[in-house]
Amino acid sequence: MKDLRIIALFVLIVLISSVSAFAEEKISVAVAANFISAFKDMAADFEAKTKIKVEGTFSSTGNLYSQITNGAPYDLFLSADEERPARLQKDGAADAPFIYAKGQAVLWAANNDFCKAKTWQDALKNEQVKKIAIANTQTAPYGAAAKKALEKVGMWNTLQTKLVNAQDIAQSFQYASTSAVDAGFCAMSATVSPEGRKGCFFVINEAPEVIQSACILKRTTNRAAVEKFVEFINSPAAKEKKVKYGYR
């Protein structure tokens, strides 16, 4: 009887250890808002292949960077710029950054008549256009890219009374897709979503290409798992998904 108790206890310890080990197979990723759809698609594929859980937190790049510098326990940072991952590396908080995607700013509207104008500038000059969403130009790289385009064509100052600030690029699209505004500066990735296909858009060629960089954070407690995910998001299979969502 005593031997059976010992064996039962041993089995229980093994089971508890196995459950604990399984629970540790999880990584937390800070994801720039423009990359939500692509990330969820890739994470689901990765989880199915590896059984490693990937949890994403989505916000503007600036907000996520602030969270990280204040101690948020992320394993990986998928930024929408090159600057912030480089800062984290310089401060000794992250490994060397790598570019995982390149995006493009667009001007999107739910009303397809909006795109009957010859150019996006002409579309914005229409007197019927009263509100235009733009992501926070300080914390959201796509918002900053849109601002540069508006400055380049001399419209930044003239449109100030019409611009509606969104927290991030996902919210800018939300405002536009729900017609809370007449149009919104968004990421190309929004145009390939089911809702995005219902509207129309102009590519903002005057906006700089958005180079999106990522970095593994030194504080990670599951480096092997996060390195597997990094390898996956740089794989040919993941590249196909990025192209599907409007990235290069």
Protein Blocks (a to p, Z undefined) as FASTA:
>chain_A
ZZmmmmmmmmmmmmmmmmmmmmmmccdddddfklmmmmmmmmmmmmmmnopacddddddf
klmmmmmmnopacfbdcdfbfklmmmmmmnopaccdddfbdcddddddfblklmmpmblk
lmmmpmklmbdcdddfklmmklmmmmmmmmmnopmmmmmmmpccdfblmlmmmmmmnopa
fbdcddfklmmgmklmmmccdddfkbccddddddddfklcblmlmmmmmmmmmpmklmmm
mmmnopZZ
